[in-house]
């Protein structure tokens, strides 16, 4: 006897759709979005204002993603030394500067 026959089946369309969605959504540890593991295949994404980014994406605004090593105007400073001297993370400072809105004509 299948396990589904023991459970009462929904009689409404909305109930059936809800049941299908629950069966399709993998909430187990096999789901990589729920069971995230940092590895060599992961690309770090520095975003100090995640709510700002989410709002921009929700409004379908343009978002430009840049590489820290290629675009970092701060130069080749030692990140650990900068953190000790200022108490601020170098990459986070750059990300904040890069996300600063530069006026009404800016598309950032």
C-alpha positions as CSV (number, residue, x, y, z in Angstrom):
1,X,0.0,0.0,0.0
2,X,1.6,3.4,-1.0
3,X,2.2,5.9,1.7
4,X,0.0,8.5,-0.1
5,X,-3.1,6.4,0.1
6,X,-2.9,6.4,4.0
7,X,-3.0,10.2,4.0
8,X,-6.3,11.9,3.3
9,X,-6.2,13.4,-0.3
10,X,-7.3,17.0,-0.7
11,X,-10.7,17.4,-2.5
12,X,-10.2,21.0,-3.7
13,X,-8.0,22.4,-6.4
14,X,-6.1,24.6,-4.0
15,X,-5.6,21.7,-1.7
16,X,-4.2,19.6,-4.5
17,X,-1.8,22.4,-5.6
18,X,-0.6,22.9,-2.1
19,X,0.0,19.1,-1.7
20,X,2.0,19.1,-5.0
21,X,4.1,22.0,-4.0
22,X,4.9,20.4,-0.6
23,X,5.9,17.2,-2.4
24,X,8.1,19.1,-5.0
25,X,9.9,21.2,-2.5
26,X,12.9,19.4,-1.1
27,X,13.4,20.5,2.5
28,X,16.0,17.8,3.2
29,X,19.8,18.1,3.5
30,X,20.1,17.2,-0.2
31,X,18.9,20.7,-1.1
32,X,22.1,22.7,-1.6
33,X,20.3,26.0,-1.1
34,X,19.3,24.9,2.4
35,X,22.4,22.9,3.2
36,X,25.1,25.3,1.9
37,X,28.7,24.3,2.3
38,X,31.6,26.7,1.5
39,X,34.0,25.2,-1.1
40,X,36.4,26.1,-3.8
41,X,33.5,26.3,-6.2
42,X,31.9,29.1,-4.3
43,X,32.4,32.7,-5.4
44,X,32.4,35.1,-2.5
45,X,29.9,38.0,-2.9
46,X,30.6,41.1,-0.8
47,X,27.3,43.0,-0.3
48,X,27.1,45.0,2.9
49,X,23.6,46.3,2.0
50,X,21.7,43.1,1.2
51,X,18.3,44.8,1.7
52,X,19.4,47.5,-0.8
53,X,20.4,44.9,-3.3
54,X,17.1,43.0,-2.8
55,X,15.1,46.2,-3.3
56,X,17.0,47.0,-6.5
57,X,16.4,43.5,-7.8
58,X,12.7,43.6,-6.9
59,X,12.4,46.9,-8.7
60,X,14.1,45.3,-11.8
61,X,16.8,48.0,-11.6
62,X,20.3,47.4,-13.1
63,X,22.9,45.9,-10.9
64,X,26.5,45.9,-11.9
65,X,28.8,43.2,-10.3
66,X,32.5,44.0,-10.3
67,X,35.5,42.0,-9.3
68,X,37.4,43.3,-6.3
69,X,40.9,42.6,-7.5
70,X,40.3,44.1,-10.9
71,X,38.4,47.3,-9.8
72,X,39.7,48.0,-6.3
73,X,40.9,51.6,-6.2
74,X,42.3,51.0,-2.7
75,X,45.3,49.2,-4.3
76,X,47.3,46.3,-3.0
77,X,46.9,47.0,0.7
78,X,47.2,44.3,3.2
79,X,43.7,43.4,4.3
80,X,44.7,42.2,7.8
81,X,46.9,45.3,8.4
82,X,44.0,47.6,7.3
83,X,41.6,45.8,9.6
84,X,44.0,46.2,12.6
85,X,44.7,49.9,11.8
86,X,41.1,51.1,11.0
87,X,38.9,48.3,12.4
88,X,37.2,48.1,9.0
89,X,37.2,45.4,6.4
90,X,38.8,46.6,3.2
91,X,36.5,44.7,0.9
92,X,33.4,45.9,2.7
93,X,34.6,49.5,2.5
94,X,35.1,49.1,-1.3
95,X,31.7,47.4,-1.7
96,X,30.0,50.3,0.2
97,X,31.7,52.9,-2.0
98,X,30.8,50.9,-5.1
99,X,27.1,50.8,-4.1
100,X,26.8,54.5,-3.2
101,X,24.3,56.2,-5.3
102,X,25.9,59.0,-7.2
103,X,22.9,61.1,-8.2
104,X,19.6,60.9,-10.0
105,X,21.1,60.0,-13.4
106,X,23.0,57.0,-11.8
107,X,21.8,53.6,-12.7
108,X,23.3,51.9,-9.7
